C-alpha cells in the first residue's frame, strides 16, 4: 500500500510556490519539500487542515492511495 501526497499537483493548479505555501501554512520550507517529494512518513491532521484551507481543496485532492504491485508487502 502506498499513499501519494500530491502537494505539487495542487500547487501547480493554484499557481502557488512552495515558499508561499510554507509561509501561509506556517510550517518550514523543508517540511513542505518533504511532503512535495513524497518522503513524509506522516502528516498531522492540523497541518493537513491548514494546507487544505490555503489551497482551497479537500484532503482527497492531496492524498491518493496507490496499491502496490501484486506480491509486494
HELIX and SHEET records of a PDB file:
HELIX    1   1 UNK A    7  UNK A   14  1                                   8    
HELIX    2   2 UNK A   18  UNK A   25  1                                   8    
HELIX    3   3 UNK A   29  UNK A   36  1                                   8    
HELIX    4   4 UNK A   45  UNK A   55  1                                  11    
HELIX    5   5 UNK A   59  UNK A   62  1                                   4    
SHEET    1   A 2 UNK A   2  UNK A   5  0                                        
SHEET    2   A 2 UNK A  63  UNK A  66 -1                                        
END                                                                             
